[in-house]
Amino acid sequence: MPLLKSVNRISKNSRAVRKILMSYEMLKNWLLAFRPKTLPAAIAPVMIGTAMAFGDGVHHFPAAFVCLLAALAIQIGTNIANDYYDFKKGTDTTERIGPTRMTQAGLIKPSAMKAAFIISFAVAIVLGAWLIQRGGWPIAVIGIFAILSGILYTAGPYPLGYIGLGEVFVLIFFGPVAVAGTYYVQSYEMNMAVVLAGLAPGLISVAILTVNNLRDINSDRNAGKRTLAVRFGRSFAIYEFLFSIITASLIPVLIYYLIDDHKAILACACLALISVPTIKTVLTTSDGPALNKALAMTGCLLMIYSLIFSIGWVL
């Protein structure tokens, strides 16, 4: 009898351990579905907009925090919707050389993935309602178009990412719109320096997307996904990456020239030097693992730039 109790206890413990391991694996799969390497694109413009509001003495930290949460919710919702709709359209296949896509790999059910991006966008809407109460109709317009663009990036008969408009979406919504929106909802003010400042994170986010499209150029071409890399070739994508990084590093120079203030933001020009190893990788390799590393490093460049600019503006 004691032996039987011991066996039952071991069996129960084994089931409990299996459940914990399964829960851990599922949590890891969901975190990967969020695509954490792309989240700097949501964080960076909110950081810059908040730093500019703080440096100008018109900040409102509660509004900034809600902006950050809303931006992350939209970014995560877009990523999950992308995973779901790329699977439905047959774009993600076993030949894919990028990070594992959860729906295609069978690690998360399509119905769960669909529910997740609906919930994520619903969270963004709830957060946006608070921001609209503070900022009015301009914030409502930004929120509506941001969410619609996030869905239509891969959904619908003419998805933005499939017809070569992905870069336009990223430049606008992860650049001037995000920075200016964050600044406006805190200050109720707007100026040209804020709009120009938004171009830099937008351009570096374009560089992130360019590396992604460069890595997937063959699979995208086979699936009929007409990104700019597919339309104009690998060389164009490399020049697009270089242009985005170099132009972003020069934006603070233009801002200082126009306003003759916040001289410390000129330190952002060092981005061109910091990015040399990543540029070298993009120029010299086409294998998936190396470009995955370059994508992650470009995300780090975005955060480094945002920190330097934010500190420089406050100083």
C-alpha positions in Angstrom: 0.0 0.0 0.0 2.8 2.6 0.8 4.4 1.5 -2.5 1.2 2.2 -4.4 0.9 5.6 -2.8 4.5 6.4 -3.8 3.8 5.4 -7.4 0.6 7.5 -7.5 2.5 10.5 -6.0 5.3 10.2 -8.6 2.7 9.9 -11.4 1.0 13.1 -10.2 4.3 14.9 -9.9 5.2 13.8 -13.4 1.9 15.1 -14.8 2.5 18.4 -13.0 6.0 18.7 -14.4 4.7 18.0 -17.9 2.0 20.7 -17.5 4.6 23.2 -16.4 6.9 22.4 -19.3 4.0 22.6 -21.7 3.0 26.0 -20.3 6.6 27.2 -20.5 6.8 26.1 -24.2 3.5 27.8 -25.0 4.6 31.0 -23.3 7.8 30.9 -25.3 5.9 30.4 -28.5 3.7 33.4 -27.8 6.7 35.6 -27.0 8.3 34.6 -30.3 5.0 35.4 -32.1 5.2 38.9 -30.7 8.6 39.2 -32.5 10.5 41.1 -29.7 13.3 42.1 -32.1 10.9 44.4 -33.9 9.5 46.1 -30.8 12.1 48.8 -30.8 10.2 50.2 -33.8 7.3 50.9 -31.4 9.4 52.0 -28.4 11.8 54.4 -30.1 9.4 57.1 -31.5 7.6 57.3 -28.2 10.9 57.7 -26.4 11.9 60.5 -28.8 8.6 62.3 -28.6 8.5 62.1 -24.8 12.1 63.4 -24.5 11.3 66.3 -26.8 8.3 67.2 -24.8 10.3 66.9 -21.6 13.1 69.0 -23.0 10.6 71.7 -24.1 8.9 71.7 -20.6 5.6 70.4 -21.9 5.7 66.8 -20.9 2.9 64.6 -19.4 4.3 61.3 -18.3 1.0 59.4 -17.8 0.1 60.2 -21.5 3.5 59.2 -22.6 3.2 55.8 -20.8 -0.2 55.2 -22.4 1.2 56.1 -25.8 4.0 53.5 -25.2 1.5 50.8 -24.3 -0.8 51.6 -27.3 2.2 51.6 -29.6 3.3 48.2 -28.3 -0.2 46.8 -28.6 -0.4 47.9 -32.3 3.0 46.6 -33.1 2.3 43.2 -31.5 -1.1 43.0 -33.1 0.5 43.8 -36.5 3.1 41.1 -36.0 0.6 38.4 -35.0 -1.8 39.4 -37.8 1.2 39.1 -40.2 1.9 35.6 -38.9 -1.7 34.6 -39.3 -2.4 36.1 -42.8 1.0 35.0 -44.2 0.1 31.5 -43.2 -3.4 31.8 -44.7 -2.0 33.2 -48.0 0.7 30.4 -48.1 3.6 32.9 -48.0 5.2 31.2 -45.0 6.4 27.7 -46.0 8.9 25.1 -44.8 11.4 26.8 -47.2 11.4 30.0 -45.1 14.9 30.9 -43.8 13.8 33.5 -41.2 12.7 32.9 -37.6 10.0 30.3 -37.1 6.4 31.5 -37.8 4.2 30.0 -35.1 1.1 29.4 -37.3 3.0 27.8 -40.2 5.0 25.6 -37.8 1.8 24.4 -36.1 3.0 25.7 -32.7 -0.1 27.9 -32.3 -3.5 27.2 -33.8 -4.7 29.7 -36.5 -7.9 30.4 -34.4 -5.8 31.3 -31.4 -3.5 33.5 -33.4 -6.5 35.3 -34.9 -8.1 35.8 -31.5 -4.7 37.2 -30.2 -4.4 39.9 -32.8 -8.0 40.9 -32.3 -7.4 41.2 -28.5 -4.2 43.1 -29.1 -5.9 45.7 -31.4 -8.8 45.9 -28.9 -6.3 46.8 -26.1 -4.9 49.5 -28.4 -8.4 50.8 -29.0 -9.1 51.0 -25.2 -5.8 52.8 -24.6 -6.5 55.0 -27.6 -9.9 56.0 -26.1 -8.0 57.5 -23.1 -5.6 59.3 -25.4 -8.5 60.7 -27.6 -10.1 62.2 -24.5 -6.9 64.0 -23.9 -5.8 64.8 -27.5 -9.0 65.0 -29.4 -9.7 64.1 -33.0 -6.1 64.2 -34.3 -5.3 61.3 -32.0 -8.5 59.4 -33.1 -7.4 59.8 -36.8 -3.9 58.5 -36.0 -5.2 55.6 -34.0 -7.7 54.5 -36.6 -5.3 54.6 -39.5 -2.5 52.9 -37.5 -4.7 50.0 -36.6 -6.2 49.7 -40.1 -2.7 49.8 -41.6 -1.5 47.2 -39.1 -4.3 44.8 -40.2 -4.1 45.7 -43.9 -0.3 45.2 -44.0 -1.0 41.5 -44.7 -4.8 41.2 -44.9 -7.2 42.0 -47.6 -7.0 41.7 -51.4 -4.2 44.3 -51.7 -2.1 44.0 -48.5 0.4 46.8 -48.1 3.3 44.4 -47.5 2.5 42.4 -50.7 2.4 45.4 -53.1 5.6 47.2 -52.1 4.0 49.7 -49.7 5.4 48.3 -46.5 8.2 50.8 -46.3 5.7 53.7 -46.7 3.6 52.4 -43.9 6.6 51.9 -41.6 8.2 55.3 -42.4 5.0 57.2 -41.7 3.6 55.4 -38.7 6.8 54.5 -36.9 8.3 57.8 -37.7 6.7 61.3 -37.9 3.2 60.1 -36.9 4.4 58.3 -33.8 6.8 61.0 -32.6 4.5 63.9 -33.4 1.5 62.1 -31.9 3.4 61.3 -28.7 4.6 65.0 -28.5 1.1 66.4 -29.2 -0.8 64.3 -26.8 1.4 65.6 -24.0 1.8 69.2 -25.1 -1.2 70.1 -27.3 1.5 71.7 -29.5 3.4 70.9 -32.7 6.4 72.2 -34.5 8.6 71.3 -37.5 11.5 70.0 -35.4 9.3 67.3 -33.9 8.1 66.2 -37.4 11.6 66.1 -38.7 12.8 64.2 -35.6 10.3 61.5 -36.5 11.9 60.8 -39.8 15.0 59.2 -38.2 13.3 56.4 -36.3 11.0 55.9 -39.3 14.0 55.5 -41.6 15.8 53.1 -39.3 12.5 51.1 -39.0 12.5 51.0 -42.8 16.1 49.6 -42.6 14.8 46.8 -40.3 12.1 46.0 -42.8 14.6 46.1 -45.6 16.8 43.5 -44.0 13.7 41.3 -43.4 12.7 41.6 -47.1 16.3 41.0 -48.2 16.4 37.8 -46.2 13.1 36.6 -47.6 13.5 37.8 -51.2 13.4 34.3 -52.7 10.5 32.9 -50.7 8.6 36.2 -51.1 9.1 36.0 -54.9 7.9 32.4 -55.1 4.8 33.3 -53.0 3.9 36.4 -55.1 4.8 38.9 -52.4 6.0 41.9 -54.3 8.1 43.7 -51.8 10.5 46.4 -53.0 13.3 43.9 -52.7 11.4 41.5 -55.0 10.4 44.2 -57.5 13.8 45.9 -57.9 16.2 43.3 -56.7 18.9 42.7 -54.1 21.1 45.6 -55.0 18.2 48.0 -54.6 17.4 46.6 -51.2 21.0 47.1 -50.1 21.0 50.7 -51.3 17.7 51.2 -49.6 19.3 50.0 -46.3 22.3 52.3 -46.7 20.2 55.3 -47.6 17.9 54.7 -44.6 20.8 54.4 -42.1 22.9 57.3 -43.4 20.0 59.7 -43.9 18.7 58.9 -40.3 22.1 59.8 -38.9 22.0 63.2 -40.7 18.5 64.2 -39.6 19.8 65.8 -36.3 22.2 67.9 -38.3 19.3 69.3 -40.3 17.3 70.0 -37.1 20.2 71.8 -35.5 20.7 73.8 -38.6 17.1 74.9 -38.7 16.6 75.7 -35.0 20.1 76.4 -33.8 19.5 74.7 -30.5 20.0 71.3 -28.7 23.5 71.0 -30.1 24.0 67.7 -28.3 21.7 65.9 -30.7 24.6 66.1 -33.3 26.1 63.1 -31.5 23.5 61.0 -33.3 25.7 61.4 -36.4 27.9 58.7 -34.9 25.2 56.2 -35.9 26.8 56.0 -39.3 30.0 54.7 -37.7 28.3 52.4 -35.1 26.3 50.8 -37.9 29.4 49.8 -40.0 29.5 46.1 -38.8 25.8 45.7 -39.6 26.2 47.4 -43.0 29.1 45.1 -43.8 26.9 42.1 -43.0 24.1 43.3 -45.3 26.5 44.1 -48.1 28.5 40.8 -48.0 26.1 38.0 -47.0 22.7 36.6 -48.1 22.4 33.6 -45.7 19.4 33.6 -43.3 21.2 33.4 -39.9 23.6 36.3 -40.7 20.7 38.5 -41.9 18.6 37.5 -38.9 21.5 38.8 -36.8 21.7 42.0 -38.9 18.0 42.5 -38.4 18.4 42.3 -34.6 21.4 44.6 -34.7 19.5 47.2 -36.7 16.8 47.1 -34.0 19.6 47.8 -31.5 20.8 50.7 -33.7 17.3 52.2 -33.5 17.4 52.0 -29.7 20.9 53.4 -29.5 20.0 56.3 -31.8 16.8 57.0 -29.8 18.7 57.1 -26.5 21.4 59.4 -27.9 18.9 61.8 -29.4 16.7 61.8 -26.3 19.6 62.5 -24.0 20.9 65.1 -26.4 17.6 66.9 -26.6 17.0 67.0 -22.9 20.6 68.3 -22.3 
